[in-house]
Amino acid sequence: MLKGIDPVVTADLLHVLMRMGHGDDILLCDVNHPAVTIARETTHGHLLDMAGCDLARATEALLAAAPRRGRGARLGLSEPARAQALPPL
């Protein structure tokens, strides 16, 4: 265990964060997102699962492990998809 790092931040996640460069993105999503499919197309090539925590804790842990720095640092948040009404049966 690394002192001062939330245990939901795994060694694999730290390795990916270390290898990230300018312009690289990381996606935090819930289980309803097709993350496995997207992850296959990334440089890392597979999904990093943070099971056992919600998005709020995952975000806090990630930002504590790799704080954003510099003028170009930003955090992008996507809007949840609006549910479309289903047609009557």
C-alpha positions as a Markdown table, in Angstrom:
| # | Residue | x | y | z |
|---|---|---|---|---|
| 1 | Met | 0.0 | 0.0 | 0.0 |
| 2 | Leu | 1.3 | 3.5 | -0.9 |
| 3 | Lys | 0.9 | 6.0 | 1.9 |
| 4 | Gly | -1.3 | 9.0 | 1.1 |
| 5 | Ile | -2.9 | 7.4 | -2.0 |
| 6 | Asp | -6.5 | 6.2 | -1.9 |
| 7 | Pro | -6.5 | 2.4 | -2.2 |
| 8 | Val | -9.0 | 2.6 | -5.2 |
| 9 | Val | -6.1 | 4.0 | -7.2 |
| 10 | Thr | -4.4 | 0.7 | -8.3 |
| 11 | Ala | -0.8 | 0.2 | -9.5 |
| 12 | Asp | -2.2 | -0.2 | -13.1 |
| 13 | Leu | -4.0 | 3.2 | -12.8 |
| 14 | Leu | -0.8 | 4.8 | -11.5 |
| 15 | His | 1.2 | 3.3 | -14.4 |
| 16 | Val | -1.3 | 4.7 | -16.9 |
| 17 | Leu | -1.3 | 8.2 | -15.2 |
| 18 | Met | 2.5 | 8.2 | -15.3 |
| 19 | Arg | 2.6 | 7.4 | -19.0 |
| 20 | Met | 0.0 | 10.0 | -20.0 |
| 21 | Gly | 1.2 | 13.0 | -21.9 |
| 22 | His | -0.2 | 16.3 | -23.1 |
| 23 | Gly | -3.5 | 15.9 | -24.8 |
| 24 | Asp | -4.2 | 12.4 | -23.4 |
| 25 | Asp | -7.6 | 11.9 | -21.8 |
| 26 | Ile | -8.9 | 9.6 | -19.1 |
| 27 | Leu | -12.6 | 8.6 | -18.8 |
| 28 | Leu | -14.4 | 8.0 | -15.5 |
| 29 | Cys | -17.7 | 6.4 | -16.2 |
| 30 | Asp | -20.4 | 4.2 | -14.6 |
| 31 | Val | -21.1 | 0.6 | -15.5 |
| 32 | Asn | -23.7 | 1.6 | -18.2 |
| 33 | His | -21.0 | 3.1 | -20.4 |
| 34 | Pro | -19.5 | 0.9 | -23.2 |
| 35 | Ala | -16.0 | 1.5 | -21.7 |
| 36 | Val | -14.6 | -2.0 | -22.6 |
| 37 | Thr | -15.2 | -1.3 | -26.3 |
| 38 | Ile | -13.6 | 2.1 | -26.1 |
| 39 | Ala | -10.7 | 0.9 | -24.0 |
| 40 | Arg | -9.7 | -1.6 | -26.6 |
| 41 | Glu | -8.9 | 1.3 | -29.0 |
| 42 | Thr | -6.7 | 3.2 | -26.5 |
| 43 | Thr | -2.9 | 3.2 | -26.1 |
| 44 | His | -3.3 | 1.1 | -22.9 |
| 45 | Gly | -5.6 | -1.4 | -24.6 |
| 46 | His | -7.8 | -2.5 | -21.7 |
| 47 | Leu | -10.2 | -1.3 | -19.1 |
| 48 | Leu | -9.0 | -0.2 | -15.7 |
| 49 | Asp | -11.8 | -1.1 | -13.2 |
| 50 | Met | -12.3 | 0.9 | -10.1 |
| 51 | Ala | -14.9 | -1.4 | -8.7 |
| 52 | Gly | -16.3 | -0.7 | -5.2 |
| 53 | Cys | -16.4 | 3.1 | -5.5 |
| 54 | Asp | -18.8 | 5.6 | -7.0 |
| 55 | Leu | -17.8 | 8.3 | -9.5 |
| 56 | Ala | -17.4 | 11.0 | -6.9 |
| 57 | Arg | -14.8 | 8.9 | -4.9 |
| 58 | Ala | -13.1 | 7.8 | -8.1 |
| 59 | Thr | -12.8 | 11.4 | -9.2 |
| 60 | Glu | -11.4 | 12.6 | -5.8 |
| 61 | Ala | -8.9 | 9.7 | -5.7 |
| 62 | Leu | -7.7 | 10.3 | -9.3 |
| 63 | Leu | -7.3 | 14.1 | -8.9 |
| 64 | Ala | -5.4 | 13.6 | -5.6 |
| 65 | Ala | -3.1 | 11.1 | -7.3 |
| 66 | Ala | -2.5 | 13.2 | -10.4 |
| 67 | Pro | -3.4 | 16.9 | -9.8 |
| 68 | Arg | -4.0 | 19.0 | -12.9 |
| 69 | Arg | -1.3 | 21.6 | -13.5 |
| 70 | Gly | -0.5 | 24.3 | -15.9 |
| 71 | Arg | -2.5 | 26.6 | -18.2 |
| 72 | Gly | -3.9 | 23.8 | -20.4 |
| 73 | Ala | -5.1 | 21.7 | -17.4 |
| 74 | Arg | -8.8 | 21.2 | -17.6 |
| 75 | Leu | -11.5 | 18.8 | -16.4 |
| 76 | Gly | -14.2 | 17.9 | -18.9 |
| 77 | Leu | -17.6 | 16.8 | -17.6 |
| 78 | Ser | -20.2 | 15.4 | -19.9 |
| 79 | Glu | -23.9 | 15.9 | -19.5 |
| 80 | Pro | -25.9 | 12.8 | -18.8 |
| 81 | Ala | -27.9 | 11.7 | -21.8 |
| 82 | Arg | -31.5 | 12.8 | -21.6 |
| 83 | Ala | -33.9 | 9.9 | -21.5 |
| 84 | Gln | -36.1 | 9.7 | -24.6 |
| 85 | Ala | -39.7 | 8.8 | -24.1 |
| 86 | Leu | -40.5 | 5.3 | -25.4 |
| 87 | Pro | -43.4 | 5.0 | -27.8 |
| 88 | Pro | -46.6 | 3.4 | -26.4 |
| 89 | Leu | -46.9 | -0.3 | -26.9 |
